[in-house]
Amino acid sequence: MTVYSPLTFDPDAPDPEAAAVLPRLSDTDPVVRRIALLELADLEDEDLLPPIVHALRHDESADVRREAARVLAAWEGAEVVDALCRSLLDPDETVRLAAAQSLSELKEVTSGHVLLEWVADPAPFVQAAILRALRELRLSDALAPALRALSHPLASVRLEAVGVAGWLKDERALAQLAQVAAGDTDPDVRRAAVGSLGLGSEPAEAIVDALLSALRDNAWQVREEAAATLGKLRAGQARDALIASLDDPYWQVRLKSARALGRLRDPRAGAALSGLLSHSISNLRKEAALALGELGDRGLLPALQAAQGDPDPEVRKAIRIALQQIEGLPA
C-alpha cells in the first residue's frame, strides 16, 4: 500500500489568505479547527492539501476528521485517495462513512490504481467501499478482484462486486453473474446480478436460463428485474414465461413483463396483452396498449379500438399511439 507522506506544507511561506487560517488548525477547540478546514478547502489550492490530509489522519476530534474526509472529495491525488482509504479504518463510524462517500465520487481512472491496493483488505467495510468507488471508474483491472468478491460471505461486499462487474460490461463476467443471479442467498444481490446480465445482444442459453429462473424467484423485486432484463435482451425464448408472469401477484412484475413482451414483438403474446386492457390498474392498461402497438399485428386493432374510451387520459393516449403504429403498417 502507499506509504503515507508526512506533512510537507511550509507554514512560514503560505498564501496570505491561508496564513490567517493555518494557525487555527492547532486550536484547542475542535469547532475552530473544523471551520478552518472548510476555509482552507474554499481556497481550492492544491498546495493546501497536506494540512487537510494531516487533519484527516491525525486530528483527535472525529468531527474534524469527518470534515476533512468530506472536503477531500474535491481532489483526486494519490496521497488524498490513499488517506481516504486509510480513513475507512477510522475508529469512528461517521468518519468511515464520510471517507467512503468521498471515494465514491472519484472520477479519474488513475485513482483506481490506488484503490486496487486496498481492495483485498480483510475489513468487509473497506472492501465494500473500495468496490463501490471502483464501480464508478469502470477500470478494467477491477474485474478480477470483483469476481473474487462475488463469493464473499457478506452480502454487502457481494452487492458492490456485482456492481463493478456489471458496470464494466465485460462478457467474461457473465457466467459468474448468472450463477449469482440464480443462487445467491440475498435478494438484493440476486436482483443486481439479474440486471447486470443484460450486457450482450445475443444472450447465451445459460444467461437466459438464469433469467428464467429469476422470473420464478421468491422475491418480487428479482422477478421484476428478470422481466425487464429479458425484454432488454429481446430473448424470444422467454415469451411463454413472460406471458405467465402477466398473472404475477405483484403488478410491478406484470408491468415489466408486458413491456418485455412488447419488445419481443411476438404477435402470439397479443391475446394475453389484450386481456390487460381491462385491468383495474391504469399503469398496466397503459403498458399493455403500448406493447400491443409494438407487436404490430392488425388482428389486435379491434381490442384497442374497443378500449378507446378508457377513463384514464394516459391510457387513451397510449391506445392512440398503438393504433397509429398498427394502422400505419402496410395492409
DRENVEXDREN-161687 format. One record per residue (C-alpha): residue number from 1; x negated, y, z. Coordinates in pm, whole numbers, m for minus. Each point is the difference from the previous one (the first is absolute). Layout:
BEGIN
n = NUM | xx = X | yy = Y | zz = Z
...
end
This chain:
BEGIN
n = 1 | xx = 0 | yy = 0 | zz = 0
n = 2 | xx = m100 | yy = 360 | zz = m48
n = 3 | xx = m223 | yy = 130 | zz = 278
n = 4 | xx = 145 | yy = 310 | zz = 161
n = 5 | xx = m207 | yy = 310 | zz = m64
n = 6 | xx = m61 | yy = 228 | zz = 298
n = 7 | xx = 129 | yy = 357 | zz = 1
n = 8 | xx = m207 | yy = 195 | zz = m252
n = 9 | xx = 182 | yy = 333 | zz = m3
n = 10 | xx = m224 | yy = 283 | zz = 116
n = 11 | xx = 202 | yy = 216 | zz = 242
n = 12 | xx = m259 | yy = 278 | zz = m23
n = 13 | xx = 68 | yy = 64 | zz = m368
n = 14 | xx = 373 | yy = m38 | zz = m56
n = 15 | xx = 244 | yy = 186 | zz = m212
n = 16 | xx = 104 | yy = 317 | zz = 189
n = 17 | xx = 358 | yy = m125 | zz = 36
n = 18 | xx = m117 | yy = m339 | zz = 116
n = 19 | xx = m240 | yy = 160 | zz = 246
n = 20 | xx = 295 | yy = 131 | zz = 198
n = 21 | xx = 167 | yy = m340 | zz = 10
n = 22 | xx = m279 | yy = m250 | zz = 55
n = 23 | xx = m72 | yy = 86 | zz = 365
n = 24 | xx = 361 | yy = m82 | zz = 84
n = 25 | xx = m62 | yy = m364 | zz = m95
n = 26 | xx = m190 | yy = m23 | zz = 330
n = 27 | xx = 270 | yy = 166 | zz = 208
n = 28 | xx = 117 | yy = m190 | zz = 307
n = 29 | xx = 362 | yy = 37 | zz = m108
n = 30 | xx = 98 | yy = m265 | zz = m259
n = 31 | xx = 273 | yy = 227 | zz = m133
n = 32 | xx = m262 | yy = 260 | zz = m88
n = 33 | xx = m213 | yy = m265 | zz = m169
n = 34 | xx = 294 | yy = m134 | zz = m199
n = 35 | xx = 95 | yy = 346 | zz = m129
n = 36 | xx = m365 | yy = 63 | zz = m89
n = 37 | xx = 9 | yy = m311 | zz = m218
n = 38 | xx = 303 | yy = 131 | zz = m184
n = 39 | xx = m168 | yy = 334 | zz = m61
n = 40 | xx = m315 | yy = m170 | zz = m131
n = 41 | xx = 208 | yy = m213 | zz = m234
n = 42 | xx = 175 | yy = 312 | zz = m132
n = 43 | xx = m336 | yy = 132 | zz = m119
n = 44 | xx = m18 | yy = m294 | zz = m246
n = 45 | xx = m378 | yy = m8 | zz = 17
n = 46 | xx = m169 | yy = m338 | zz = m41
n = 47 | xx = m297 | yy = 126 | zz = 201
n = 48 | xx = 233 | yy = 5 | zz = 301
n = 49 | xx = 87 | yy = m367 | zz = m24
n = 50 | xx = m273 | yy = m124 | zz = 239
n = 51 | xx = 146 | yy = 170 | zz = 310
n = 52 | xx = 349 | yy = m128 | zz = m90
n = 53 | xx = m133 | yy = m353 | zz = m48
n = 54 | xx = m192 | yy = 34 | zz = 325
n = 55 | xx = 323 | yy = 94 | zz = 181
n = 56 | xx = 175 | yy = m302 | zz = m150
n = 57 | xx = m276 | yy = m230 | zz = 116
n = 58 | xx = m87 | yy = 142 | zz = 340
n = 59 | xx = 256 | yy = 240 | zz = 149
n = 60 | xx = 135 | yy = m130 | zz = 331
n = 61 | xx = 354 | yy = 121 | zz = m76
n = 62 | xx = 221 | yy = m226 | zz = m207
n = 63 | xx = 197 | yy = 307 | zz = m113
n = 64 | xx = m317 | yy = 153 | zz = m145
n = 65 | xx = m107 | yy = m323 | zz = m166
n = 66 | xx = 347 | yy = m43 | zz = m148
n = 67 | xx = m8 | yy = 353 | zz = m141
n = 68 | xx = m342 | yy = m62 | zz = m148
n = 69 | xx = 129 | yy = m316 | zz = m169
n = 70 | xx = 288 | yy = 195 | zz = m148
n = 71 | xx = m201 | yy = 291 | zz = m140
n = 72 | xx = m260 | yy = m232 | zz = m153
n = 73 | xx = 267 | yy = m129 | zz = m239
n = 74 | xx = m93 | yy = 291 | zz = m225
n = 75 | xx = m352 | yy = m133 | zz = m69
n = 76 | xx = m135 | yy = m323 | zz = m146
n = 77 | xx = m377 | yy = m8 | zz = 56
n = 78 | xx = m152 | yy = m331 | zz = 105
n = 79 | xx = m77 | yy = 125 | zz = 351
n = 80 | xx = 356 | yy = 123 | zz = 47
n = 81 | xx = 153 | yy = m326 | zz = m126
n = 82 | xx = m230 | yy = m204 | zz = 221
n = 83 | xx = 85 | yy = 211 | zz = 304
n = 84 | xx = 371 | yy = m50 | zz = m65
n = 85 | xx = m56 | yy = m374 | zz = m35
n = 86 | xx = m182 | yy = m6 | zz = 333
n = 87 | xx = 289 | yy = 186 | zz = 157
n = 88 | xx = 228 | yy = m290 | zz = m87
n = 89 | xx = m162 | yy = m158 | zz = 306
n = 90 | xx = 58 | yy = 303 | zz = 224
n = 91 | xx = 132 | yy = m92 | zz = 347
n = 92 | xx = 296 | yy = 235 | zz = m52
n = 93 | xx = 279 | yy = m126 | zz = m225
n = 94 | xx = 99 | yy = 345 | zz = m125
n = 95 | xx = m356 | yy = 60 | zz = m121
n = 96 | xx = m2 | yy = m336 | zz = m177
n = 97 | xx = 329 | yy = 80 | zz = m171
n = 98 | xx = m119 | yy = 346 | zz = m108
n = 99 | xx = m318 | yy = m149 | zz = m145
n = 100 | xx = 198 | yy = m264 | zz = m188
n = 101 | xx = 230 | yy = 266 | zz = m144
n = 102 | xx = m293 | yy = 213 | zz = m117
n = 103 | xx = m162 | yy = m301 | zz = m164
n = 104 | xx = 324 | yy = m80 | zz = m182
n = 105 | xx = m19 | yy = 343 | zz = m165
n = 106 | xx = m338 | yy = m62 | zz = m163
n = 107 | xx = m1 | yy = 55 | zz = m375
n = 108 | xx = m362 | yy = m49 | zz = m113
n = 109 | xx = m93 | yy = m349 | zz = m117
n = 110 | xx = m348 | yy = 50 | zz = 142
n = 111 | xx = 155 | yy = 8 | zz = 347
n = 112 | xx = 105 | yy = m359 | zz = m56
n = 113 | xx = m357 | yy = m124 | zz = 23
n = 114 | xx = m22 | yy = 127 | zz = 358
n = 115 | xx = 338 | yy = m157 | zz = 79
n = 116 | xx = m117 | yy = m336 | zz = m132
n = 117 | xx = m269 | yy = m8 | zz = 267
n = 118 | xx = 279 | yy = m12 | zz = 260
n = 119 | xx = 255 | yy = m225 | zz = m168
n = 120 | xx = m121 | yy = m313 | zz = 180
n = 121 | xx = 0 | yy = 158 | zz = 346
n = 122 | xx = 144 | yy = m251 | zz = 251
n = 123 | xx = 252 | yy = 252 | zz = 139
n = 124 | xx = 334 | yy = m54 | zz = m178
n = 125 | xx = 92 | yy = 368 | zz = 23
n = 126 | xx = m324 | yy = 94 | zz = m173
n = 127 | xx = 54 | yy = m254 | zz = m276
n = 128 | xx = 356 | yy = 118 | zz = m62
n = 129 | xx = m100 | yy = 366 | zz = m6
n = 130 | xx = m292 | yy = m61 | zz = m235
n = 131 | xx = 213 | yy = m206 | zz = m238
n = 132 | xx = 267 | yy = 270 | zz = 2
n = 133 | xx = m262 | yy = 260 | zz = m97
n = 134 | xx = m146 | yy = m226 | zz = m269
n = 135 | xx = 344 | yy = m52 | zz = m154
n = 136 | xx = 24 | yy = 367 | zz = m92
n = 137 | xx = m345 | yy = 0 | zz = m162
n = 138 | xx = 64 | yy = m303 | zz = m225
n = 139 | xx = m364 | yy = m107 | zz = 25
n = 140 | xx = m62 | yy = m325 | zz = m186
n = 141 | xx = m255 | yy = m114 | zz = 259
n = 142 | xx = 283 | yy = m5 | zz = 255
n = 143 | xx = 172 | yy = m296 | zz = m167
n = 144 | xx = m213 | yy = m275 | zz = 156
n = 145 | xx = 35 | yy = 120 | zz = 363
n = 146 | xx = 371 | yy = 61 | zz = m57
n = 147 | xx = 53 | yy = m356 | zz = m121
n = 148 | xx = m186 | yy = m133 | zz = 303
n = 149 | xx = 219 | yy = 209 | zz = 228
n = 150 | xx = 316 | yy = m157 | zz = m145
n = 151 | xx = m57 | yy = m286 | zz = 244
n = 152 | xx = m59 | yy = 221 | zz = 305
n = 153 | xx = 197 | yy = m115 | zz = 307
n = 154 | xx = 161 | yy = 344 | zz = 47
n = 155 | xx = 278 | yy = 111 | zz = m233
n = 156 | xx = m109 | yy = 366 | zz = 20
n = 157 | xx = m333 | yy = m89 | zz = m162
n = 158 | xx = 158 | yy = m230 | zz = m259
n = 159 | xx = 246 | yy = 272 | zz = m97
n = 160 | xx = m278 | yy = 247 | zz = m73
n = 161 | xx = m194 | yy = m267 | zz = m188
n = 162 | xx = 301 | yy = m59 | zz = m225
n = 163 | xx = 11 | yy = 373 | zz = m65
n = 164 | xx = m363 | yy = 7 | zz = m113
n = 165 | xx = 38 | yy = m304 | zz = m226
n = 166 | xx = 324 | yy = 128 | zz = m148
n = 167 | xx = m117 | yy = 354 | zz = m71
n = 168 | xx = m312 | yy = m127 | zz = m175
n = 169 | xx = 225 | yy = m175 | zz = m255
n = 170 | xx = m260 | yy = m271 | zz = m44
n = 171 | xx = 145 | yy = m323 | zz = m134
n = 172 | xx = m262 | yy = m199 | zz = 191
n = 173 | xx = 205 | yy = 73 | zz = 312
n = 174 | xx = 331 | yy = m132 | zz = m132
n = 175 | xx = m38 | yy = m363 | zz = 107
n = 176 | xx = m71 | yy = 89 | zz = 363
n = 177 | xx = 268 | yy = 268 | zz = 4
n = 178 | xx = 250 | yy = m257 | zz = m127
n = 179 | xx = m91 | yy = m229 | zz = 290
n = 180 | xx = 48 | yy = 285 | zz = 246
n = 181 | xx = 333 | yy = 95 | zz = m158
n = 182 | xx = 130 | yy = m352 | zz = 39
n = 183 | xx = m148 | yy = m100 | zz = 333
n = 184 | xx = m111 | yy = 283 | zz = 227
n = 185 | xx = 168 | yy = m6 | zz = 340
n = 186 | xx = 67 | yy = 375 | zz = 8
n = 187 | xx = 285 | yy = 138 | zz = m215
n = 188 | xx = m169 | yy = 338 | zz = m53
n = 189 | xx = m309 | yy = m173 | zz = m133
n = 190 | xx = 209 | yy = m226 | zz = m224
n = 191 | xx = 190 | yy = 299 | zz = m136
n = 192 | xx = m319 | yy = 191 | zz = m77
n = 193 | xx = m150 | yy = m304 | zz = m171
n = 194 | xx = 314 | yy = m51 | zz = m207
n = 195 | xx = m16 | yy = 359 | zz = m119
n = 196 | xx = m366 | yy = m32 | zz = m87
n = 197 | xx = 73 | yy = m291 | zz = m235
n = 198 | xx = 143 | yy = 236 | zz = m260
n = 199 | xx = m343 | yy = 59 | zz = m152
n = 200 | xx = m4 | yy = m171 | zz = m336
n = 201 | xx = 224 | yy = 9 | zz = m304
n = 202 | xx = m4 | yy = m378 | zz = m52
n = 203 | xx = 49 | yy = m154 | zz = 345
n = 204 | xx = m140 | yy = m348 | zz = 51
n = 205 | xx = 237 | yy = m279 | zz = 99
n = 206 | xx = m145 | yy = m7 | zz = 353
n = 207 | xx = 79 | yy = 371 | zz = 42
n = 208 | xx = 359 | yy = m42 | zz = m114
n = 209 | xx = 40 | yy = m304 | zz = 226
n = 210 | xx = m124 | yy = 203 | zz = 298
n = 211 | xx = 246 | yy = 278 | zz = m83
n = 212 | xx = 288 | yy = m243 | zz = m39
n = 213 | xx = m89 | yy = m143 | zz = 338
n = 214 | xx = m3 | yy = 353 | zz = 142
n = 215 | xx = 344 | yy = 57 | zz = m147
n = 216 | xx = 118 | yy = m262 | zz = 254
n = 217 | xx = m199 | yy = 145 | zz = 292
n = 218 | xx = 178 | yy = 27 | zz = 335
n = 219 | xx = m85 | yy = 373 | zz = 16
n = 220 | xx = 221 | yy = 207 | zz = m228
n = 221 | xx = m274 | yy = 260 | zz = m51
n = 222 | xx = m218 | yy = m270 | zz = m156
n = 223 | xx = 286 | yy = m115 | zz = m224
n = 224 | xx = 61 | yy = 359 | zz = m107
n = 225 | xx = m367 | yy = 45 | zz = m92
n = 226 | xx = m3 | yy = m332 | zz = m186
n = 227 | xx = 297 | yy = 104 | zz = m214
n = 228 | xx = m163 | yy = 333 | zz = m81
n = 229 | xx = m331 | yy = m165 | zz = m91
n = 230 | xx = 164 | yy = m263 | zz = m222
n = 231 | xx = 171 | yy = 280 | zz = m186
n = 232 | xx = m322 | yy = 194 | zz = m32
n = 233 | xx = m169 | yy = m306 | zz = m150
n = 234 | xx = 304 | yy = m71 | zz = m221
n = 235 | xx = m24 | yy = m364 | zz = 105
n = 236 | xx = 270 | yy = m155 | zz = m217
n = 237 | xx = m20 | yy = m334 | zz = 180
n = 238 | xx = 135 | yy = 174 | zz = 311
n = 239 | xx = 338 | yy = 83 | zz = m160
n = 240 | xx = 205 | yy = m266 | zz = 176
n = 241 | xx = m160 | yy = 69 | zz = 338
n = 242 | xx = 66 | yy = 372 | zz = m39
n = 243 | xx = 361 | yy = m66 | zz = m96
n = 244 | xx = 36 | yy = m208 | zz = 317
n = 245 | xx = m147 | yy = 290 | zz = 197
n = 246 | xx = 287 | yy = 221 | zz = m111
n = 247 | xx = 187 | yy = m179 | zz = 283
n = 248 | xx = m271 | yy = 68 | zz = 259
n = 249 | xx = 140 | yy = 101 | zz = 343
n = 250 | xx = m195 | yy = 329 | zz = m25
n = 251 | xx = 108 | yy = 258 | zz = m255
n = 252 | xx = m360 | yy = 124 | zz = m32
n = 253 | xx = m99 | yy = m339 | zz = m144
n = 254 | xx = 302 | yy = m4 | zz = m229
n = 255 | xx = m86 | yy = 346 | zz = m130
n = 256 | xx = m361 | yy = m90 | zz = m82
n = 257 | xx = 115 | yy = m326 | zz = m158
n = 258 | xx = 242 | yy = 187 | zz = m224
n = 259 | xx = m272 | yy = 242 | zz = m100
n = 260 | xx = m237 | yy = m288 | zz = m72
n = 261 | xx = 258 | yy = m176 | zz = m218
n = 262 | xx = 37 | yy = 316 | zz = m202
n = 263 | xx = m374 | yy = 6 | zz = m61
n = 264 | xx = 10 | yy = m365 | zz = m115
n = 265 | xx = 252 | yy = 100 | zz = m270
n = 266 | xx = 148 | yy = m347 | zz = m10
n = 267 | xx = 367 | yy = 20 | zz = m110
n = 268 | xx = 73 | yy = m319 | zz = 193
n = 269 | xx = m7 | yy = 213 | zz = 319
n = 270 | xx = 285 | yy = 215 | zz = m133
n = 271 | xx = 289 | yy = m184 | zz = 165
n = 272 | xx = m159 | yy = 8 | zz = 345
n = 273 | xx = m87 | yy = 369 | zz = m30
n = 274 | xx = 346 | yy = 87 | zz = m127
n = 275 | xx = 141 | yy = m149 | zz = 318
n = 276 | xx = m181 | yy = 269 | zz = 200
n = 277 | xx = 189 | yy = 281 | zz = m175
n = 278 | xx = 282 | yy = m47 | zz = 251
n = 279 | xx = m223 | yy = m31 | zz = 307
n = 280 | xx = 88 | yy = 213 | zz = 301
n = 281 | xx = m353 | yy = 149 | zz = 17
n = 282 | xx = m34 | yy = 276 | zz = m257
n = 283 | xx = m378 | yy = m34 | zz = m30
n = 284 | xx = 45 | yy = m359 | zz = m114
n = 285 | xx = 265 | yy = 100 | zz = m255
n = 286 | xx = m234 | yy = 267 | zz = m134
n = 287 | xx = m297 | yy = m238 | zz = m23
n = 288 | xx = 211 | yy = m266 | zz = m167
n = 289 | xx = 119 | yy = 247 | zz = m262
n = 290 | xx = m353 | yy = 113 | zz = m80
n = 291 | xx = m117 | yy = m360 | zz = m20
n = 292 | xx = 284 | yy = m88 | zz = m239
n = 293 | xx = m112 | yy = 283 | zz = m223
n = 294 | xx = m351 | yy = m145 | zz = m3
n = 295 | xx = 135 | yy = m338 | zz = m112
n = 296 | xx = 128 | yy = 159 | zz = m319
n = 297 | xx = 277 | yy = m254 | zz = m59
n = 298 | xx = 313 | yy = 127 | zz = m179
n = 299 | xx = 197 | yy = m270 | zz = 170
n = 300 | xx = m40 | yy = 198 | zz = 323
n = 301 | xx = 178 | yy = 308 | zz = m133
n = 302 | xx = 348 | yy = m98 | zz = 124
n = 303 | xx = m120 | yy = m40 | zz = 360
n = 304 | xx = m174 | yy = 338 | zz = m7
n = 305 | xx = 294 | yy = 174 | zz = m167
n = 306 | xx = 236 | yy = m139 | zz = 262
n = 307 | xx = m218 | yy = 149 | zz = 275
n = 308 | xx = m11 | yy = 353 | zz = m143
n = 309 | xx = 247 | yy = 123 | zz = 259
n = 310 | xx = m229 | yy = m85 | zz = 295
n = 311 | xx = 61 | yy = 239 | zz = 292
n = 312 | xx = m372 | yy = 74 | zz = 41
n = 313 | xx = m139 | yy = 261 | zz = m245
n = 314 | xx = m347 | yy = m157 | zz = 6
n = 315 | xx = 146 | yy = m336 | zz = m98
n = 316 | xx = 202 | yy = 160 | zz = m280
n = 317 | xx = m318 | yy = 168 | zz = m125
n = 318 | xx = m185 | yy = m335 | zz = 2
n = 319 | xx = 285 | yy = m159 | zz = m193
n = 320 | xx = m11 | yy = 277 | zz = m263
n = 321 | xx = m374 | yy = m55 | zz = m39
n = 322 | xx = 50 | yy = m375 | zz = m38
n = 323 | xx = 275 | yy = 46 | zz = m256
n = 324 | xx = m217 | yy = 238 | zz = m201
n = 325 | xx = m286 | yy = m247 | zz = 7
n = 326 | xx = 210 | yy = m288 | zz = m127
n = 327 | xx = 218 | yy = 194 | zz = m245
n = 328 | xx = m310 | yy = 152 | zz = m155
n = 329 | xx = m129 | yy = m342 | zz = m101
n = 330 | xx = 47 | yy = m132 | zz = m354
n = 331 | xx = 326 | yy = m190 | zz = m39
end
